[in-house]
Structure formats: C-alpha cells, structure tokens
Amino acid sequence: MTESPTVFVIDDDADVRTSIEGLLKEAGFRAISFEKAEDFLRDARFDGPCCIILDVSLPGISGLDFQQQLRKAGVRTPIIFLTAHGDIPMTVTALKSGAVEFFTKPIDDEELLRAIQKALARDQAIRERDAGLADLRRRYETLTPRERQVMNLVVSGLLSKQVASELGTSLITIKVHRAQVMHKMQAESLLDLVRMAEKLQLIRRK
C-alpha cells in the first residue's frame, strides 16, 4: 500500500496548525506539524512525496532564513509560504528561492490545496529525476577505466578511428570497447549516450 503524501506544517500559531491539519486530513494527506523550524530539523523524515507549509514569522529561525538553510543543505522539498503581513520584496525573495506559492493569511482552502498538489507533483518529479540519475551513475560505475575513456571521447564527437588514434590502440579494440559501453549504459544510440553523458555532467550543453 502506497503511503499518503506528507505535508509538513511549520507555524507557531496553534490555531493555524490545527485548522490546516484538519483540511489536509480531509483531503487525504498525512499532516505533521511543528511549532518551530528547529523542531522540524530534529524530527522530520522525508520518506516519500512531501512538501512544507511554512510561516514566514517564526520564533528562532525565520521562514525565509530556514528556506535558505534547506537550499544550502541540498534539501529541495517544495515550500508554500504563509504570512500574516506579507510584502512584495518578501514574496519576490521567497519565489526566487524556489517557493511554490506565497499566501497571506487567512488562506483560501481551495487555493491552498491546489498549491499543495502543485508542490507534491514537483517533489515527485524531483524524486524520479534523482532516482534516474542514481541509476545512470550506477551504470557508469560498471564501466572499466578504459571504457570510460572511450565513452568520454566518443560523446565529445570523435569517430572510432580518432579515438583509436588518441588512445594508441587498434580500431577493432575501440569498436569492442564502444559496444561494451553502449551495452552497459543501456544506450540505444549515440545520441542517447550523449544525453546520458550530459546528465552525468561529463559534457556540458552548449
């Protein structure tokens, strides 16, 4: 059985937490609340698709500072901001740093639920992309050092005979290595292999 997506609510107002928790549970989400960002950092678990509903004004670490802390730590969980007294510069800062939405209290339930669906879809896409990249890295790690050399030269645009000249070996040997690279990387074409190399940052997009 697939576990319900988790929505973390971080707000120092107990009434707000209770209200949002009730809305989320009615909509079929798992809601976990925290009074402070520090509590979240200590206890939160990112076991499946999730997002964060985050109050801007919190005791201790502010919402905006917390957003920056998560970014620096490489945590990309989507954030929906709430504030009682928002302003344009604050909103721009949050959105430029990747926030999904920025709402001024009181919040419309339907708008909040739409934002949550958007945030969860973004988180799922991030997780799938990360899983795909991890699988690609595992495949690349199965290549021998020589096969990696051949792959790097091939995706840079060199023909097999040029690769053979570069590495000081025979054309047939390079063709064997190239076939092994294609097999191990599960690449169906040279273009497919080039795209994999870009994802692995072996080459850069122009």
C-alpha positions as CSV (number, residue, x, y, z in Angstrom):
1,M,0.0,0.0,0.0
2,T,1.4,3.4,-1.0
3,E,1.6,5.8,1.9
4,S,-0.2,9.1,1.6
5,P,1.9,12.2,0.7
6,T,3.1,14.1,3.8
7,V,2.5,17.8,4.3
8,F,4.7,19.4,7.0
9,V,3.2,22.4,8.6
10,I,5.5,24.8,10.4
11,D,3.7,27.6,12.2
12,D,3.9,28.9,15.8
13,D,0.1,29.6,15.8
14,A,-1.6,26.5,17.3
15,D,-4.9,27.5,15.8
16,V,-3.4,27.8,12.3
17,R,-1.8,24.4,12.7
18,T,-5.0,22.8,13.8
19,S,-7.0,24.3,11.0
20,I,-4.6,23.3,8.3
21,E,-4.2,19.8,9.7
22,G,-7.9,19.3,9.6
23,L,-8.1,20.5,6.0
24,L,-5.2,18.2,5.0
25,K,-6.6,15.1,6.6
26,E,-10.0,15.7,5.0
27,A,-8.2,15.9,1.6
28,G,-6.4,12.6,2.3
29,F,-2.9,13.9,3.2
30,R,-0.7,13.0,6.1
31,A,-0.2,16.1,8.2
32,I,2.7,16.6,10.6
33,S,3.0,19.9,12.4
34,F,5.8,21.8,14.1
35,E,5.9,25.0,16.1
36,K,9.4,25.9,15.1
37,A,11.8,25.2,12.3
38,E,14.3,23.8,14.8
39,D,11.7,21.1,15.7
40,F,11.3,20.2,12.1
41,L,15.0,19.8,11.6
42,R,15.2,17.5,14.6
43,D,12.2,15.3,13.9
44,A,11.1,15.4,10.2
45,R,11.6,12.3,8.0
46,F,11.5,12.6,4.2
47,D,10.3,9.0,3.4
48,G,8.0,9.8,0.4
49,P,6.5,12.7,-1.6
50,C,6.2,15.7,0.7
51,C,6.1,19.5,0.9
52,I,6.3,22.2,3.6
53,I,3.8,24.8,4.5
54,L,6.0,27.4,6.2
55,D,5.1,30.5,8.2
56,V,7.4,33.5,7.5
57,S,7.5,34.7,11.1
58,L,8.7,32.0,13.4
59,P,10.4,32.0,16.8
60,G,14.1,31.3,16.3
61,I,14.9,30.7,12.6
62,S,12.6,32.8,10.4
63,G,10.8,31.1,7.5
64,L,13.0,32.8,4.8
65,D,16.2,32.0,6.6
66,F,15.0,28.4,7.0
67,Q,14.4,28.2,3.3
68,Q,18.0,29.3,2.6
69,Q,19.3,26.8,5.2
70,L,17.4,23.9,3.4
71,R,18.8,25.1,0.0
72,K,22.4,25.1,1.2
73,A,21.9,21.6,2.7
74,G,20.7,20.4,-0.7
75,V,17.1,19.8,0.6
76,R,14.8,20.6,-2.3
77,T,11.4,19.9,-0.6
78,P,8.9,22.4,-2.1
79,I,7.8,25.1,0.2
80,I,4.5,27.0,0.4
81,F,4.8,30.2,2.4
82,L,2.2,31.7,4.8
83,T,2.4,35.2,6.3
84,A,0.1,37.5,8.3
85,H,1.9,40.6,6.9
86,G,3.4,40.0,3.5
87,D,5.1,42.5,1.3
88,I,6.3,42.4,-2.3
89,P,10.1,42.2,-1.6
90,M,9.5,39.3,0.8
91,T,7.3,37.5,-1.7
92,V,9.8,38.0,-4.6
93,T,12.7,36.7,-2.4
94,A,10.8,33.6,-1.5
95,L,9.6,32.8,-5.0
96,K,13.1,33.5,-6.5
97,S,14.5,31.0,-4.0
98,G,12.1,28.3,-5.3
99,A,8.9,28.7,-3.2
100,V,5.8,27.2,-4.9
101,E,3.4,29.9,-3.5
102,F,3.2,32.7,-1.1
103,F,-0.1,33.3,0.7
104,T,-1.3,36.0,3.1
105,K,-3.5,34.8,5.9
106,P,-6.3,34.0,6.1
107,I,-5.8,31.4,3.3
108,D,-8.5,30.2,0.9
109,D,-8.7,26.4,1.4
110,E,-9.1,25.6,-2.3
111,E,-6.1,27.7,-3.3
112,L,-4.0,26.1,-0.6
113,L,-5.0,22.6,-1.7
114,R,-4.1,23.5,-5.3
115,A,-0.7,24.8,-4.2
116,I,-0.2,21.6,-2.2
117,Q,-1.0,19.4,-5.3
118,K,1.5,21.5,-7.3
119,A,4.2,21.2,-4.6
120,L,3.7,17.5,-4.3
121,A,3.9,17.0,-8.1
122,R,7.1,19.0,-8.1
123,D,8.6,16.9,-5.3
124,Q,7.6,13.6,-7.1
125,A,9.3,14.9,-10.3
126,I,12.5,15.7,-8.3
127,R,12.5,12.3,-6.7
128,E,12.0,10.5,-10.0
129,R,14.8,12.6,-11.6
130,D,17.1,11.8,-8.7
131,A,16.3,8.1,-8.9
132,G,17.0,8.1,-12.7
133,L,20.3,9.9,-12.2
134,A,21.4,7.5,-9.4
135,D,20.7,4.6,-11.7
136,L,22.7,6.2,-14.5
137,R,25.6,6.7,-12.1
138,R,25.4,3.0,-11.1
139,R,25.6,2.0,-14.8
140,Y,28.6,4.4,-15.4
141,E,30.4,2.9,-12.4
142,T,30.2,-0.6,-14.1
143,L,32.5,0.7,-16.9
144,T,36.2,-0.1,-16.8
145,P,38.6,2.8,-16.8
146,R,39.3,2.2,-20.5
147,E,35.6,2.1,-21.3
148,R,35.1,5.4,-19.6
149,Q,37.9,6.9,-21.6
150,V,36.3,5.6,-24.8
151,M,32.9,6.9,-23.8
152,N,34.2,10.3,-22.9
153,L,36.0,10.6,-26.3
154,V,33.0,9.3,-28.3
155,V,30.5,11.6,-26.7
156,S,32.9,14.5,-27.3
157,G,32.3,13.9,-31.1
158,L,35.4,11.8,-32.1
159,L,34.9,9.0,-34.6
160,S,36.1,5.5,-33.5
161,K,39.2,5.7,-35.7
162,Q,40.0,9.1,-34.0
163,V,39.5,7.5,-30.6
164,A,41.8,4.7,-31.5
165,S,44.5,7.2,-32.6
166,E,44.0,9.2,-29.4
167,L,44.4,6.1,-27.2
168,G,47.1,4.5,-29.2
169,T,45.2,1.3,-29.9
170,S,43.5,-0.5,-32.8
171,L,40.2,0.4,-34.4
172,I,38.8,-3.1,-33.6
173,T,39.7,-2.7,-30.0
174,I,37.9,0.6,-29.8
175,K,34.8,-0.8,-31.5
176,V,34.7,-3.6,-28.9
177,H,35.0,-1.1,-26.1
178,R,32.4,1.1,-27.6
179,A,29.9,-1.8,-27.9
180,Q,30.5,-2.6,-24.3
181,V,29.9,1.0,-23.3
182,M,26.6,1.0,-25.2
183,H,25.5,-2.3,-23.6
184,K,26.5,-1.4,-20.1
185,M,25.0,2.1,-20.3
186,Q,21.8,0.7,-22.0
187,A,22.1,3.3,-24.7
188,E,20.1,2.7,-27.8
189,S,22.1,5.2,-30.0
190,L,25.0,7.6,-29.9
191,L,22.5,10.5,-29.2
192,D,21.2,8.5,-26.3
193,L,24.7,8.1,-24.9
194,V,25.4,11.8,-25.3
195,R,22.3,12.7,-23.3
196,M,23.4,10.3,-20.6
197,A,26.8,12.0,-20.6
198,E,25.2,15.4,-20.2
199,K,23.1,14.2,-17.2
200,L,26.3,12.8,-15.7
201,Q,28.0,16.2,-16.4
202,L,30.7,14.5,-18.4
203,I,30.0,17.1,-21.1
204,R,28.2,20.4,-21.0
205,R,25.3,21.6,-23.1
206,K,26.3,24.4,-25.5
